[in-house]
Amino acid sequence: MLAVVISPEFPGWRREQLFATVWGKVVVGDAALTKCIRELRRALDKEEAIALLERAFSRGWGKRDWIEHDPDYDSLRGDPRFQALLAKLS
């Protein structure tokens, strides 16, 4: 997953292309993607985590109700950039 996210081609990818590249023919849902992004975010510093979330959210990944209540995002909640990202999610 990390290799895909740091790939120069990644910014133009849509959700379906990411699923096909990372998981191939294995059927997965948003929860698998959310878990991967969460694990990557934990490994990154705050600046890198916000940048990763900006990329993911701009591609239509992430569900507001999940992210609003998921305790894994608690460390980012006070950041105005995180709040602005969250506000853009439907």
CORUR-V187731 format. One record per pair of residues at least 24 apart in sequence whose C-alpha atoms are under 6 Angstrom apart, sorted by the first residue. I is the first residue (numbers start at 0). J is the second residue. D is the distance in Angstrom with one decimal. If there is no record, write none. Layout:
i = (I,I)
j = (J,J)
d = (D,D)
This chain:
i = (13,63)
j = (58,88)
d = (5.9,5.5)
